[in-house]
Amino acid sequence: MASWWTISVPDEERAIDLNADVGEATDAVGIAVERALLGLVTSAHIACGGHAGDEASMRDTVLAARDNGVRVGAHPSYPDRDGSGRRPLKMTPRDLSSALEEQIGALVEVATSVQATVQSIKPHGALYGEVGRGTSSCDALLAVALELCGPETWLVLPAGAPAVARVHAAGLNVLQEGFADRAYRRNGELVARQVAGSVYSDPSQAAIQALGLALEGEVITQEGMTLSLPVDTLCIHGDSPHAVAMAHAVLRALAEAGVAVTAPPARRP
């Protein structure tokens, strides 16, 4: 299945989606950062109650995304607020499916009430890694995505993940994701957050990494190796205090390189 940009943009142009994870902030400063990001990105994945977020934050964030012309996506996780969704949980397939149905269903309901549509799903934290590996968690998310959002849904997965082929076989399109603000390991996974240097604070570093991913499909790992990653969408985390400066730097670098920043089509070709 083709990358979305090969069928939505002329061959001589390059295009990429820029997304942010939002709806997680609870303080005024964090919310202000998220709102500023929603004026810069093309897609937003909104926390929907698993690791963060509630009905009020979902509504406010969906409205802000809609009003900025930003595509709305769901950001479900293991139900683990204490661990911010970053700890793997042992859950039966049925329990995980129920948790995902509750989270994604809640965002779909909120979005529908304000004439918006949930067009993509990106798992958060530990669940993101598990789904990307193509485990039973991936099957659970696929089933819920098809049931609640339909076959037009885009599933956002780590670039090059084993689950990409599995999701395509199930009939959903995939956006392969790269990170502008996180360090990579040579196996393609992100460096754990507790490791020094794993989370970038320098906007120029994020811009350089974004440009390499967008133009060459390459990133320099923490070990100094060049890793090839096919990327359709770039992420900037909304919980970083430097997120807005990074987004500006990334957008400037992409524009200077002639890369268009645009969301994928609402429905698959």
Steps between C-alpha positions, in 0.01 A plus 500: 500500500641834396606776732235770504728764358571300186135521406396838638790717387672531161811289452730801488387619843576365844244512778476388858252520785601671825320370807493572872379301800267730695216504751739388774571832674323594822665834583464836327854503363473152353160571348637820344782299340250251357278776362798666333600167343150464358569813300807337343444127446276325248385207717436462872462186707290568807528318832167333565501387861754219525814684606353851501196698394131509584182605324564872558862492379403290199226744402722806542785342305279370218347846464843664490620250239186540291520879511863487383425261215700225670406137439372327816637166618466283810790431737396198709726322746512237765268620781784624720480861614751449781761380250397744225434200276871428471500171692407174327192348662402135495143503373286230343405570137141553612596751770727691263230510234253635756746770609564602139130502417433725798776746413457521123122489532508794740701712257280399205193607698653835594623565146163412347326741738703792360489393133854360493623157395759270655712417196803327652604299804845508656563290811694663781803401701547133579200406286659674199799269523290188555270575207799577278648158570186337360396326822147415609471865605518590132214262420291653778558854376427403139167347595395803704615744231296322233194476723495859627665700222474287188745393227582863410693533825874559489700311762821674607787259567877523553674524162614158382310317775410131448131590541490716185443203267249352742292818506507528121380139475207586727391769256608815683750757382809575705688819568857406585624741763836655576588720797665837468558538874615156615824302468498163324672171573658298218209251509261780403344542842513820701758542774329463838400833650707446815821487293690826465454659159191298413272807486623799302480858625686670213267609216784487247568136591134419444500685167807311376349166596163587344668602177699177478188293556287699254753524218712188531300270726805483725589578860830487691461273800641563845772248413599710197356265237285608204160334521256489206139573595210554254312794651157646414447711811728677747414538868573781743394416855264751654633437852839653420556858621694557177227360275392826339855612422571154357191512281601840361854376431376183333250689283763752396749226407241305301382811316856596405553145367181516293310243704128570527342443842148369459265248657414176321164485322193451715421175323736249353539511120 
